[in-house]
Amino acid sequence: MKSSKVLLEAKQLVKEFPLNKSKKNPQVVHAVTDVNLKIYEGETLALVGESGCGKSTLGRVLIRLLPPTSGELIFEGENIENMSQTEFAHKRRQMQIVFQDPYASLNPRMTVKQIIGEPLTTYGMKGKEKVEEAVLALMKQVGIPAEFINRYPHQFSGGQRQRIGIARAIALHPKLIICDEPVSALDVSIQSQVLNLLKDLQAEYDLTYLFISHDLSVVKFIADRVCVMFLGMICEIGNTDEIYEQPMHPYTKFLLDAIPKADPKLRSEEKELLTGEIPSPVNPPSGCRFHTRCPYAKEICSKKAPEAAVMGDRQVYCHFPLNH
């Protein structure tokens, strides 16, 4: 279960993608800006926000699938962003990722045995029988029948493919798994099965998840804490129940208000909905990046980026937090 020990910490993490090579007028996409984040051992931290806000980029930078532009990454007390590939190799096995699209993330020319067995052989497992035994044990854990071991990805349903992707991710018993929208490409009926599987595996292996999603009902089910992002910057971090009951950042409130209500009586309630276009990550607004869409914005919001206001376990990046 969640502990107070920090597994991974990001300090002032920045990731920019150059759009051109012009020296006079260089343009970059500001995908992640000044992110400070702690992920605790055994917890599920959800990363939420609209499409294009930098969630997946942040997930990839945190485990060095993408190099950060600047900032620090500290994993188990060691600074990893400057490690050479050789030094980082022993850390790499501790960090895995489950991708959003189970159709694209599995090699169509490889069988299930090869897909799940690849990380095992890469990290030194010898002997065909031993590898096959380990693969069968992993298949059993994620609910794929043993007789399917020599099948190819196209012979499976979307939910089964995602289970194969999960088996591959847990093969090396990692400490941290980045779940990048792992159920968004699946039918709703299959989503809950995969989410329950992730919960069971977390309990069994003491896993830590960074769960990236834009579906707030899924997040409420699986996450211990929630981190809300807008245009590459963090808006709010806190305990899941507290954030859902009392959002403090205006953007969080708008996201929660947009969740469809199951009770027809509640649907007629008047709600403020978010208006306006998302600003461009190439040319983000000055100050608070949300100010161009925020009905509560005042002059300071356009001039100065808000510092983190810490209230108990909650951090809010807003000059005028709600309910406060």
Backbone hydrogen bonds, N-H to C=O, Kabsch-Sander energy under -0.5 kcal/mol:
donor,donor_aa,acceptor,acceptor_aa,energy
3,S,41,E,-2.4
7,L,39,I,-2.8
8,L,39,I,-1.7
9,E,74,I,-2.7
10,A,37,L,-3.0
11,K,72,E,-2.5
12,Q,10,A,-0.5
13,L,35,V,-2.4
14,V,70,S,-2.5
15,K,32,V,-2.5
17,F,29,V,-1.9
19,L,27,Q,-3.6
20,N,27,Q,-0.9
29,V,17,F,-2.8
30,H,28,V,-0.6
30,H,281,P,-2.6
31,A,15,K,-1.1
31,A,29,V,-1.6
32,V,15,K,-2.0
33,T,232,G,-3.0
35,V,13,L,-2.1
36,N,34,D,-0.5
37,L,10,A,-2.0
39,I,8,L,-2.8
40,Y,38,K,-0.5
41,E,5,K,-2.8
43,E,40,Y,-1.6
45,L,43,E,-0.6
45,L,209,Y,-2.6
46,A,44,T,-0.6
46,A,225,R,-2.9
47,L,211,F,-2.4
48,V,46,A,-0.6
48,V,227,C,-2.7
49,G,213,S,-0.5
53,C,50,E,-1.4
58,L,54,G,-2.5
59,G,55,K,-2.4
60,R,56,S,-2.3
61,V,57,T,-2.5
62,L,58,L,-2.5
63,I,59,G,-0.9
64,R,61,V,-1.6
65,L,60,R,-2.7
66,L,60,R,-1.2
69,T,14,V,-2.4
70,S,14,V,-1.6
72,E,11,K,-2.5
74,I,9,E,-3.0
75,F,73,L,-0.6
75,F,78,E,-2.7
76,E,7,L,-3.0
76,E,74,I,-0.5
78,E,75,F,-2.0
80,I,73,L,-2.9
80,I,78,E,-0.6
81,E,73,L,-0.8
83,M,80,I,-1.0
88,F,84,S,-2.8
89,A,85,Q,-1.2
90,H,87,E,-0.6
91,K,88,F,-1.2
92,R,88,F,-2.5
93,R,89,A,-1.0
94,Q,91,K,-1.9
95,M,92,R,-1.6
96,Q,176,L,-2.4
98,V,178,I,-3.0
99,F,97,I,-0.6
104,A,101,D,-0.5
105,S,101,D,-2.0
110,M,107,N,-1.8
112,V,151,R,-2.0
113,K,149,I,-2.0
115,I,111,T,-2.7
116,I,112,V,-2.7
117,G,113,K,-1.7
118,E,114,Q,-1.5
120,L,116,I,-0.5
121,T,117,G,-2.4
122,T,118,E,-2.6
123,Y,119,P,-1.8
124,G,121,T,-1.7
125,M,120,L,-2.6
131,V,127,G,-2.3
132,E,128,K,-2.6
133,E,129,E,-2.5
134,A,130,K,-2.1
135,V,131,V,-2.7
136,L,132,E,-2.6
137,A,133,E,-1.9
138,L,134,A,-2.1
139,M,135,V,-2.7
140,K,136,L,-2.2
141,Q,137,A,-1.8
142,V,138,L,-1.7
143,G,139,M,-0.6
143,G,140,K,-0.8
144,I,139,M,-2.9
148,F,145,P,-2.0
149,I,146,A,-1.6
151,R,148,F,-2.2
155,Q,152,Y,-2.3
156,F,153,P,-2.0
161,R,157,S,-2.5
162,Q,158,G,-2.2
163,R,159,G,-1.7
164,I,160,Q,-2.0
165,G,161,R,-2.4
166,I,162,Q,-2.1
167,A,163,R,-2.4
168,R,164,I,-2.3
169,A,165,G,-1.8
170,I,166,I,-2.0
171,A,167,A,-0.8
173,H,170,I,-2.2
175,K,94,Q,-1.6
176,L,94,Q,-2.7
177,I,208,T,-2.7
178,I,96,Q,-2.8
179,C,177,I,-0.7
179,C,210,L,-2.8
180,D,98,V,-2.5
180,D,178,I,-0.9
181,E,179,C,-1.3
181,E,212,I,-1.9
184,S,181,E,-0.8
186,L,183,V,-1.6
190,I,187,D,-0.7
191,Q,187,D,-2.1
192,S,188,V,-1.2
193,Q,189,S,-0.5
194,V,190,I,-2.2
195,L,191,Q,-2.6
196,N,192,S,-2.4
197,L,193,Q,-2.0
198,L,194,V,-2.4
199,K,195,L,-2.1
200,D,196,N,-2.5
201,L,197,L,-2.7
202,Q,198,L,-2.0
203,A,199,K,-2.1
204,E,200,D,-2.2
205,Y,201,L,-2.9
206,D,202,Q,-1.3
207,L,202,Q,-1.0
208,T,175,K,-1.8
209,Y,43,E,-2.4
210,L,177,I,-2.1
211,F,45,L,-2.4
211,F,209,Y,-0.6
212,I,179,C,-3.0
212,I,210,L,-0.8
213,S,47,L,-2.4
216,L,214,H,-0.9
219,V,215,D,-1.9
220,K,216,L,-1.8
221,F,217,S,-1.1
222,I,218,V,-1.7
223,A,219,V,-2.8
224,D,44,T,-2.6
225,R,44,T,-1.8
226,V,238,G,-3.0
227,C,46,A,-3.1
228,V,236,E,-3.2
229,M,48,V,-3.1
230,F,233,M,-2.8
232,G,53,C,-2.4
233,M,230,F,-1.8
235,C,228,V,-3.4
236,E,228,V,-1.1
237,I,315,Q,-2.5
238,G,226,V,-2.1
240,T,224,D,-2.3
243,I,239,N,-2.5
244,Y,240,T,-2.4
245,E,241,D,-2.2
246,Q,242,E,-2.9
253,K,249,H,-2.0
254,F,250,P,-2.1
255,L,251,Y,-2.3
256,L,252,T,-2.5
257,D,253,K,-2.5
258,A,254,F,-1.2
259,I,256,L,-1.4
266,L,263,D,-1.3
267,R,263,D,-0.7
267,R,264,P,-0.6
268,S,264,P,-0.5
269,E,266,L,-1.2
273,L,271,K,-0.5
288,C,301,C,-3.2
291,H,288,C,-1.7
293,R,290,F,-2.1
294,C,290,F,-0.7
297,A,294,C,-1.2
301,C,298,K,-1.1
302,S,298,K,-0.7
302,S,299,E,-1.1
303,K,299,E,-0.6
303,K,300,I,-0.9
304,K,300,I,-2.8
309,A,307,E,-0.5
309,A,316,V,-3.2
310,V,308,A,-0.6
311,M,309,A,-0.6
311,M,314,R,-3.0
314,R,311,M,-2.1
315,Q,237,I,-2.7
316,V,309,A,-2.4
317,Y,235,C,-3.4
318,C,316,V,-1.1
322,L,248,M,-3.3
324,H,321,P,-0.7
